[in-house]
């Protein structure tokens, strides 16, 4: 029900914004038309009553005509840009809705541990290294740590929720940090990514916001849709 409300509210917000943009453009056009009409009336009157011995400077009102034409062209360009923006927003909304229920990967260190499922992080190791994976809870307490030999490539770290003592930790939000060193004992940077299911989409935001494992991300943060892959697990 909350998702449906967000969708309806999002479309309503966009419609109102588009209506306001149309009203603003119409007002600008009306103002330009009125000013242009008044300008022509004044110009015609001046031409009718000008002094033959001291005629009006044609360059001056020619420049004014050119300025009116430029303003009119700019308003037309604004109309076209507004249409393109509206189409882009609609496309983003459609794309965002398509992610609901799918598993995606975004940059991040924090994910949720839920009953009956593991906590999953993805990472890309640039070279073979010995890596220490440390999982901490929301209060910063270390709940699990393990050291593995990891090969280069894109892979996953899967935590089953058990600490080093074998006890099961409760559901909640957990953070992963990775410290890795190569064969020369040099530090290897290991940025982590969060993999999770898109629970809902908030279309009232521009751009739309996706909820992934309790965190909010925009569409540009999604790196890939993950179906399967190699994993490094704390349970092995």
FIMAR-921064 format. One record per residue (C-alpha): x, y, z; residue number from 1; residue in one letter. Coordinates in pm, 1 decimal. Each point is the difference from the previous one (the first is absolute). Layout:
REM FIMAR-921064
X:Y:Z:NUM:a .
...
//
This chain:
REM FIMAR-921064
0.0:0.0:0.0:1:x .
287.2:237.7:78.3:2:x .
151.6:-63.4:-341.7:3:x .
-326.3:71.5:-178.8:4:x .
-36.1:325.2:188.3:5:x .
350.9:104.5:-100.6:6:x .
-69.8:-75.6:-363.9:7:x .
-325.1:196.5:-10.8:8:x .
148.6:290.3:191.2:9:x .
298.8:7.9:-232.3:10:x .
-211.2:22.5:-313.7:11:x .
-215.6:272.6:160.9:12:x .
306.7:203.6:91.0:13:x .
139.8:-23.1:-353.3:14:x .
-332.9:93.8:-157.8:15:x .
-28.1:310.5:219.5:16:x .
358.5:100.0:-83.4:17:x .
-64.1:-42.2:-371.3:18:x .
-322.8:201.7:20.6:19:x .
182.6:282.3:178.5:20:x .
273.5:-3.9:-266.1:21:x .
-263.4:20.6:-276.3:22:x .
-177.0:288.5:175.7:23:x .
331.0:187.0:34.5:24:x .
81.6:-47.8:-368.0:25:x .
-347.6:112.2:-108.3:26:x .
31.7:311.2:217.5:27:x .
339.6:81.1:-151.8:28:x .
-139.7:-39.2:-351.7:29:x .
-299.9:219.7:78.3:30:x .
228.4:268.3:144.3:31:x .
227.4:-14.8:-303.6:32:x .
-295.9:20.2:-239.6:33:x .
-147.1:300.3:183.8:34:x .
334.2:180.1:9.6:35:x .
62.6:-75.1:-367.0:36:x .
-346.4:130.8:-95.7:37:x .
54.3:318.1:198.6:38:x .
342.7:42.3:-158.0:39:x .
-145.6:-29.5:-350.9:40:x .
-277.2:246.7:84.1:41:x .
250.4:253.4:133.0:42:x .
229.6:-57.2:-296.5:43:x .
-287.1:48.6:-246.9:44:x .
-107.7:317.6:176.9:45:x .
354.6:136.0:-1.9:46:x .
40.0:-77.1:-369.4:47:x .
-328.2:175.9:-78.3:48:x .
95.1:313.6:191.5:49:x .
372.1:14.7:-55.4:50:x .
167.6:314.9:-114.9:51:x .
94.2:-41.0:-369.9:52:x .
304.4:214.8:60.7:53:x .
108.1:-211.5:299.6:54:x .
-120.3:-361.2:-60.4:55:x .
24.4:-278.5:258.4:56:x .
314.1:-207.5:17.6:57:x .
-92.7:-326.8:-172.3:58:x .
289.7:-182.2:167.3:59:x .
-151.0:56.6:341.6:60:x .
-341.2:-156.7:-57.8:61:x .
156.9:-273.7:-218.6:62:x .
209.6:-102.9:298.8:63:x .
-313.0:-4.6:216.0:64:x .
-175.8:-225.2:-250.6:65:x .
298.1:-235.5:8.6:66:x .
-8.3:-6.1:380.3:67:x .
-368.8:-95.7:-1.2:68:x .
74.9:-279.1:-246.9:69:x .
282.7:-129.8:219.6:70:x .
-219.7:-2.4:309.4:71:x .
-272.6:-187.1:-187.9:72:x .
254.0:-257.2:-117.8:73:x .
126.5:-45.2:356.9:74:x .
-354.3:-64.4:124.2:75:x .
-45.0:-265.6:-268.0:76:x .
328.8:-161.2:107.0:77:x .
-117.8:2.1:361.5:78:x .
-319.2:-178.1:-107.1:79:x .
201.0:-270.1:-172.3:80:x .
235.1:-39.0:296.2:81:x .
-298.3:-27.9:234.0:82:x .
-144.6:-276.5:-215.7:83:x .
331.2:-188.3:0.1:84:x .
30.7:30.5:379.2:85:x .
-354.5:-126.5:45.0:86:x .
69.5:-299.5:-224.3:87:x .
322.8:-72.8:187.8:88:x .
-176.7:9.0:336.8:89:x .
-267.9:-236.9:-126.2:90:x .
267.7:-235.9:-133.5:91:x .
182.5:8.2:335.8:92:x .
-321.1:-85.1:184.5:93:x .
-70.7:-293.5:-229.7:94:x .
358.0:-121.2:34.2:95:x .
-8.9:33.1:378.7:96:x .
-322.7:-198.1:30.4:97:x .
162.5:-278.2:-203.5:98:x .
261.2:-51.8:273.9:99:x .
-254.2:-85.2:272.0:100:x .
47.9:-359.0:111.0:101:x .
333.5:-34.8:-179.7:102:x .
340.3:-47.2:161.2:103:x .
240.6:286.8:-68.2:104:x .
352.0:100.8:99.6:105:x .
99.8:350.1:115.1:106:x .
308.8:151.5:164.7:107:x .
-21.9:-39.4:376.9:108:x .
125.3:-168.9:316.3:109:x .
-324.2:-54.9:191.9:110:x .
-269.8:-259.3:-56.8:111:x .
-269.3:-185.9:194.5:112:x .
11.3:-344.6:153.8:113:x .
-346.8:-153.4:-12.1:114:x .
-139.0:-321.6:137.8:115:x .
49.5:-288.5:-239.2:116:x .
246.3:186.0:-224.8:117:x .
364.1:106.8:-0.5:118:x .
156.0:344.3:-6.1:119:x .
173.1:50.1:-335.2:120:x .
264.2:246.5:-116.3:121:x .
173.1:11.0:-339.1:122:x .
353.4:118.6:-66.9:123:x .
249.0:16.1:-284.4:124:x .
350.0:-113.5:85.0:125:x .
252.1:151.2:-242.6:126:x .
274.1:-255.5:82.8:127:x .
44.2:-314.0:213.2:128:x .
28.0:91.5:365.9:129:x .
-47.7:-110.0:357.0:130:x .
-310.3:179.9:126.1:131:x .
-146.5:38.8:347.1:132:x .
-378.2:42.4:3.5:133:x .
-150.3:165.1:308.0:134:x .
-373.8:21.0:64.0:135:x .
-132.7:243.0:261.3:136:x .
-350.4:73.8:123.0:137:x .
-185.8:332.1:17.0:138:x .
178.6:96.1:326.2:139:x .
345.4:-61.3:-150.1:140:x .
60.8:-327.3:185.7:141:x .
200.3:-260.2:-194.0:142:x .
-213.7:-310.3:-44.4:143:x .
213.3:-196.5:-244.5:144:x .
349.3:12.0:-146.2:145:x .
173.2:-237.7:-238.6:146:x .
307.3:-4.9:-221.9:147:x .
-3.3:-160.0:-345.4:148:x .
220.9:-30.4:-305.1:149:x .
-194.7:170.4:-275.5:150:x .
64.0:-12.9:-373.3:151:x .
-44.6:293.1:-237.1:152:x .
-343.6:68.4:-144.2:153:x .
-358.0:84.1:86.8:154:x .
-136.6:-213.7:284.3:155:x .
-215.3:-1.4:311.9:156:x .
41.4:-24.1:374.4:157:x .
-291.5:-183.9:156.0:158:x .
-51.6:7.0:377.4:159:x .
-240.0:-249.0:153.4:160:x .
-53.7:207.5:315.3:161:x .
216.7:-208.9:230.4:162:x .
279.7:151.1:205.7:163:x .
345.8:-148.8:48.8:164:x .
-133.3:-184.4:304.1:165:x .
-271.3:-165.0:-208.4:166:x .
-288.4:193.1:155.3:167:x .
-271.4:137.5:-226.5:168:x .
-29.7:377.3:-7.4:169:x .
-347.4:157.6:-21.1:170:x .
-154.5:166.3:-301.6:171:x .
118.6:352.3:-62.5:172:x .
234.1:224.0:-193.0:173:x .
363.4:-107.6:-31.7:174:x .
305.5:164.7:-152.1:175:x .
292.8:-165.7:-179.8:176:x .
356.4:132.2:-12.8:177:x .
282.2:-164.4:-195.6:178:x .
376.2:34.3:50.6:179:x .
207.9:-176.5:-266.0:180:x .
372.6:-36.0:-73.0:181:x .
164.9:-148.4:-308.1:182:x .
304.7:-229.7:-23.6:183:x .
230.2:300.9:51.6:184:x .
-186.3:92.2:319.9:185:x .
-139.1:311.7:-168.3:186:x .
-353.0:111.2:81.2:187:x .
-262.7:-69.9:-262.9:188:x .
-308.6:221.0:-7.9:189:x .
-320.2:-204.4:8.6:190:x .
-315.5:210.0:-52.4:191:x .
-312.3:-191.0:96.7:192:x .
-342.9:-12.0:-154.5:193:x .
-337.4:-88.0:148.1:194:x .
-224.1:-252.6:-163.7:195:x .
-367.3:-3.3:85.7:196:x .
-354.7:-13.1:-125.3:197:x .
-177.4:321.7:-97.5:198:x .
-291.9:13.6:244.6:199:x .
-173.1:312.8:-124.0:200:x .
39.2:312.3:-212.2:201:x .
-74.9:358.3:104.4:202:x .
-116.2:187.2:-310.2:203:x .
-56.7:323.8:192.8:204:x .
377.7:51.5:-13.9:205:x .
170.6:135.7:-309.7:206:x .
177.9:-212.6:-103.1:207:x .
-193.1:-297.9:145.1:208:x .
147.2:-170.8:307.8:209:x .
33.9:-376.9:42.7:210:x .
-0.7:-175.3:335.9:211:x .
265.4:-273.4:13.5:212:x .
45.7:-190.7:325.3:213:x .
-140.9:290.5:199.7:214:x .
217.0:261.2:-171.8:215:x .
-100.7:250.2:-266.9:216:x .
180.2:35.7:-333.2:217:x .
-64.7:186.6:-325.6:218:x .
4.3:-176.9:-336.5:219:x .
350.5:121.7:-87.5:220:x .
140.0:-186.2:304.1:221:x .
-105.2:-339.8:-134.8:222:x .
302.8:-175.6:-144.8:223:x .
-157.7:-326.1:-112.4:224:x .
-280.8:-246.9:51.9:225:x .
146.7:-308.5:163.4:226:x .
-141.0:-345.2:-60.2:227:x .
285.9:-226.5:106.4:228:x .
375.5:2.4:49.6:229:x .
298.7:-135.7:186.5:230:x .
-4.9:59.0:375.1:231:x .
236.8:14.9:291.8:232:x .
-189.6:-118.7:305.4:233:x .
71.1:17.1:370.5:234:x .
-165.9:-338.8:45.1:235:x .
262.3:-191.1:-202.4:236:x .
//
